[in-house]
Amino acid sequence: MQTTETIRRSLDAAEDLQSIVKTMKALAAIGIRQYEDAARSLSEYDRTVRLGLQAVLRGVNAPGSHPPPRGGRRDATTSREIVVALGSDQGMCGQLNDSVVRRIEERFGDADPPPVILASGARLTGIVTDAVTAPERRYRTPESMERVASAAGRILREIQQRREDDPDLAVHLVFPRRTSAAGYDVRWRRILPLDQRWLDALREEPWPTRCIPAWPGPRLTVLRSFIGEYLFVSMCRALVDTLASEHASRLSSMQSAERNIADRLEELNDRYRRRRQEKITSELMDVVSGFEALGEGDRA
């Protein structure tokens, strides 16, 4: 049977753990807020880039203009597809990495040859290796918003090098995106080749102002520059969504841990009170028994 001292030590340990969990919850909430703000800023950046693309695409039928690079389906004879998988470096974020890997496995589990996987996140890479194939490039997840741009640039440079020999090589992004305060789902997005239907729809959208858009230099050169910016902001947004989802998943895990610790504390407190009452009762019984024994000795 546990003594009151043993139970007291268990209570102290549970209270210390509860304090750590509360701190981690607060840090996760702060992280979510930080990446929410970053996502809003990137959304405005993305809107500006799309307007630039739209402005250049509106000149497709102008005299002397050149047709834009067309997207479309990847030829069946083209080499392996590229999958950029985004996960986490840190633990205690629930099933986030497993969810990303399951999405890849659903689409490429039986692919021959398997896709070229570029994986961001130390926790993700081992799971991808076991489920699909070993990543050909591994990247660390950026620890802060300041490092998101450089991380996106490294991944895009790797993609560009691989597409130099095969310009039609398809590139997919697989990443978690936050859907609620502590929830997320896994998104699948093809970023290359560009979807021709999307380009056509973007070109046909009404221009939001009365000013007629213009651009400096050859239209095709400007168009390529905007496409590069579009890919950059798409990668940055996916990384930011991943980081926000990681914190959301960790928040959910900490909330679950906090409930479990609260239940454990309640159980230990009840046990401590019962054991202490039993100890007090036992001591009182010893006092009564001693008093009765002294009374019997006096009568004798």
C-alpha positions in Angstrom: 0.0 0.0 0.0 1.3 3.4 -0.9 2.2 5.7 2.0 1.1 9.4 2.2 4.7 10.4 1.5 4.7 8.3 -1.8 1.4 9.8 -2.9 2.6 13.3 -2.0 5.6 12.8 -4.3 3.3 11.6 -7.1 1.2 14.6 -6.6 4.2 17.0 -6.8 5.4 15.3 -10.0 1.9 15.5 -11.6 1.7 19.2 -10.6 5.1 19.9 -12.1 4.1 18.1 -15.3 0.8 20.1 -15.4 2.9 23.4 -15.2 5.0 22.2 -18.1 2.0 21.4 -20.2 0.4 24.8 -19.5 3.6 26.5 -20.6 3.7 24.4 -23.8 0.0 25.2 -24.5 0.8 28.9 -24.2 3.8 28.6 -26.5 1.7 26.7 -29.1 -1.0 29.4 -28.9 1.6 32.1 -29.4 3.1 30.2 -32.4 -0.4 29.9 -34.0 -1.0 33.6 -33.7 2.5 34.4 -35.2 1.9 32.2 -38.2 -1.7 33.4 -38.6 -0.3 37.0 -39.0 2.3 35.7 -41.4 -0.3 33.9 -43.5 -2.4 37.0 -43.8 0.7 39.0 -45.0 1.5 36.2 -47.5 -2.1 36.2 -48.7 -1.8 39.9 -49.6 1.6 39.2 -51.3 -0.1 36.3 -53.2 -2.9 38.6 -54.3 -0.4 41.2 -55.7 1.5 38.5 -57.6 -1.8 37.1 -59.1 -2.7 40.6 -60.2 0.7 40.9 -61.9 0.1 37.6 -63.6 -3.4 38.7 -64.7 -2.0 41.9 -66.1 0.6 40.2 -68.2 -1.8 37.4 -69.3 -4.3 40.1 -70.6 -1.8 40.9 -73.3 -1.8 37.4 -74.8 -3.8 38.5 -77.8 -2.1 41.8 -78.3 -0.3 42.4 -81.6 3.2 41.0 -81.4 2.7 39.2 -78.1 3.8 35.6 -77.5 1.6 32.8 -76.0 2.3 32.1 -72.3 3.8 28.8 -71.3 1.0 26.3 -71.2 0.3 23.9 -68.4 -1.5 20.6 -68.8 -1.2 17.0 -68.1 2.2 15.4 -67.7 3.2 13.0 -70.6 3.0 9.4 -69.6 6.6 8.9 -70.8 8.0 11.7 -68.6 10.3 10.7 -65.7 9.3 10.5 -62.1 7.2 13.1 -60.4 8.4 15.3 -57.6 6.5 15.4 -54.3 7.5 18.1 -51.8 6.3 16.8 -48.4 6.2 19.2 -45.5 6.1 18.0 -41.9 7.7 18.8 -38.5 11.1 18.6 -36.8 9.6 18.5 -33.3 7.6 15.9 -31.6 4.4 16.1 -29.5 2.3 17.2 -32.5 0.0 14.2 -32.7 -0.5 12.4 -36.1 0.6 15.4 -38.2 3.5 13.6 -39.9 1.6 10.3 -40.2 -1.3 12.1 -41.9 1.1 13.7 -44.5 2.7 10.3 -45.3 -0.7 8.5 -45.6 -1.7 11.0 -48.2 1.4 10.3 -50.2 1.0 6.6 -49.8 -2.6 6.8 -51.0 -1.5 8.3 -54.3 2.0 6.9 -54.9 2.1 3.7 -52.7 2.3 1.4 -55.8 3.9 3.8 -58.2 6.7 2.5 -60.4 9.0 4.3 -60.4 8.3 5.9 -57.1 8.2 9.7 -56.9 11.1 11.9 -56.1 10.4 13.0 -52.5 11.8 16.2 -51.1 11.0 16.1 -47.4 11.0 18.9 -44.9 10.9 17.8 -41.3 13.2 15.4 -39.4 10.2 13.6 -37.9 8.6 13.1 -41.4 11.6 11.7 -43.3 11.8 8.4 -41.4 8.0 7.7 -41.8 8.2 8.5 -45.5 11.1 6.1 -46.0 9.1 3.2 -44.3 5.9 3.9 -46.2 6.9 4.9 -49.7 10.5 5.5 -50.5 13.5 7.3 -49.0 13.5 11.1 -49.6 16.2 12.2 -52.1 16.6 15.5 -50.3 16.0 16.3 -46.6 15.4 19.8 -45.2 15.0 21.2 -41.7 11.7 22.8 -41.0 12.3 26.6 -40.4 12.2 27.4 -36.7 10.9 30.9 -37.3 9.2 33.1 -39.8 12.5 34.8 -40.6 13.8 31.5 -42.1 10.7 30.6 -44.1 11.9 32.5 -47.2 15.3 30.9 -47.3 13.8 27.4 -46.8 11.4 28.0 -49.7 14.3 29.2 -51.8 16.3 26.1 -51.2 13.5 23.8 -52.1 12.6 25.8 -55.3 16.3 25.7 -56.4 16.3 22.0 -56.1 13.1 21.8 -58.2 14.5 24.1 -60.8 17.6 22.0 -61.2 15.6 18.8 -61.6 13.3 20.5 -64.2 16.1 21.7 -66.4 16.4 18.3 -68.0 12.6 17.8 -68.0 10.6 21.1 -68.2 7.3 19.1 -68.0 8.2 17.3 -64.8 5.1 17.6 -62.4 5.7 19.0 -58.9 3.2 18.4 -56.1 3.0 20.0 -52.6 1.7 17.9 -49.7 1.3 19.8 -46.5 -1.1 20.2 -43.5 -3.3 23.3 -43.3 -5.0 24.5 -40.1 -8.8 24.4 -40.2 -9.6 25.3 -36.6 -8.0 26.4 -33.3 -6.5 23.0 -32.8 -7.3 21.1 -36.0 -5.9 20.7 -39.6 -6.2 18.7 -42.7 -3.7 17.6 -45.3 -3.7 19.5 -48.6 -2.5 18.2 -52.0 -1.6 20.8 -54.6 0.1 20.6 -58.0 2.2 23.7 -58.6 3.9 22.7 -61.8 3.1 22.5 -64.7 0.7 25.4 -64.2 -2.9 24.6 -64.8 -3.9 26.1 -68.1 -7.6 26.4 -67.0 -6.5 28.4 -64.0 -4.4 30.7 -66.3 -7.3 31.2 -68.7 -9.7 31.9 -65.8 -7.2 34.4 -64.3 -6.8 36.2 -67.6 -10.6 36.5 -68.1 -11.2 38.0 -64.6 -12.3 41.6 -64.7 -9.5 44.1 -63.8 -10.2 45.6 -60.4 -9.4 49.3 -61.3 -9.9 51.7 -64.1 -6.2 51.9 -64.7 -5.0 49.9 -67.7 -2.1 47.6 -66.6 1.3 47.9 -68.2 4.6 46.2 -67.7 8.2 47.0 -68.6 10.2 44.8 -70.9 9.2 41.8 -73.0 6.0 40.2 -71.9 7.3 36.7 -71.8 10.2 37.7 -69.5 7.9 39.6 -67.2 5.5 36.6 -67.2 8.3 34.2 -66.2 9.3 36.6 -63.4 5.7 36.6 -62.0 5.5 32.8 -62.3 8.7 32.6 -60.2 7.2 34.9 -57.6 4.0 32.8 -57.7 5.9 29.6 -57.0 7.9 31.3 -54.2 4.8 32.7 -52.4 3.1 29.3 -52.8 6.0 27.5 -51.2 6.2 30.1 -48.4 2.4 29.8 -47.7 2.7 26.0 -47.6 5.6 26.2 -45.1 3.7 28.7 -42.9 0.5 26.6 -43.0 2.7 23.6 -41.9 4.1 25.5 -39.0 0.7 26.8 -37.9 -0.7 23.2 -38.2 2.2 21.9 -36.1 1.4 24.3 -33.3 -2.3 23.6 -33.6 -1.7 19.8 -33.4 0.6 20.4 -30.4 -2.0 22.5 -28.8 -4.6 19.7 -29.2 -2.1 17.2 -27.8 -1.4 19.5 -24.8 -5.1 20.0 -24.2 -5.6 16.2 -24.1 -2.6 15.8 -21.8 -3.9 18.5 -19.5 -7.2 16.7 -19.1 -5.4 13.5 -18.4 -3.2 15.2 -15.8 -6.3 16.8 -14.2 -8.0 13.4 -13.9 -4.8 11.9 -12.4 -4.5 14.8 -9.9 -8.1 14.3 -8.8 -7.4 10.6 -8.4 -4.2 11.1 -6.4 -5.8 13.8 -4.2 -8.7 11.4 -3.4 -6.2 8.7 -2.6 -4.1 11.0 -0.5 -7.1 12.2 1.5 -8.2 8.6 2.1 -4.8 7.4 3.1 -4.3 10.4 5.4 -7.6 9.8 7.0 -6.8 6.1 7.4 -3.5 7.1 9.1 -5.2 9.6 11.4 -7.8 7.0 12.3 -5.1 4.4 13.0 -3.2 6.8 15.2 -6.4 7.6 17.2 -7.1 3.9 17.6 -3.6 3.5 18.9 -4.2 6.3 21.4 -7.5 4.8 22.5 -6.1 1.3 22.9 -3.2 2.7 24.9 -5.6 4.7 27.2 -7.7 1.6 27.7 -4.6 -0.5 28.5 -3.5 2.1 31.1 -7.0 2.0 32.6 -7.0 -1.7 32.9 -3.6 -1.6 34.6 -4.8 0.9 37.2 -7.8 -1.3 38.1 -5.5 -4.3 38.5 
